[in-house]
Amino acid sequence: DVKVTQSSRYLVKRTGEKVFLECVQDMDHENMFWYRQDPGLGLRLIYFSYDVKMKEKGDIPEGYSVSREKKERFSLILESASTNQTSMYLCASSQMTGGPFYEQYFGPGTRLTVT
Amino acid sequence: AQSVTQLDSQVPVFEEAPVELRCNYSSSVSVYLFWYVQYPNQGLQLLLKYLSGSTLVKGINGFEAEFNKSQTSFHLRKPSVHISDTAEYFCAASLGSSYKLIFGSGTRLLVRP
């Protein structure tokens, strides 16, 4: 069974703080994703990584950065947290090669509140 | 722009009644389609997927969906729902050769006793 874990389920941070959200997958997947989930907006892609040290901007990368130093780990960084970054953050991973498209497997999410 | 539309933000239904959750996509290229379910305080779990072949796709928990290319739809159905089906359902599409998914805004299914 694929397992995607996220470092925290709930996180409360102050405006201006630097925030790290960690994601680890145990199935040797090449692709990893960070999404933001807000009511009525569905999931929006923040960043995507298809290999170690490789990243690609998603639809809403402003205010975020990412790091992928090891294949199994993908970190989302809020350099200076703001209240409009209060949201649910979901990490996902998928295979890359050998088929037309592989499903994404999701972690349980981190609910971040910035006060 | 390519998009996925879920017109119903909430669908209330009585237990053991049938339900249909609607999903439409806009794309001029090949498409792969997915339905995910999110139970309260959990991540997303894949219900079913359409990659190619038969347009009627069966998934877990008794759900099925039909791919209709002419109507660019991928509606999710269940003939008889249970209280435990109460959750949020997301339709998603991968368009062309992209590894990325585009998600709809979600439909909250509320099953009443």
Interface residues (C-beta under 8 A of the other chain):
Chain A: V4 R9 N31 F33 Y35 G40 L41 G42 L43 R44 L45 F48 Y50 G58 L90 A92 S94 M96 P100 F101 E103 Q104 Y105 F106 G107 P108 G109
Chain B: V4 Q6 S9 Y32 F34 Y36 N41 Q42 G43 L44 Q45 L46 K49 L51 S52 F90 A92 S94 Y99 K100 L101 F103 G104 S105 G106
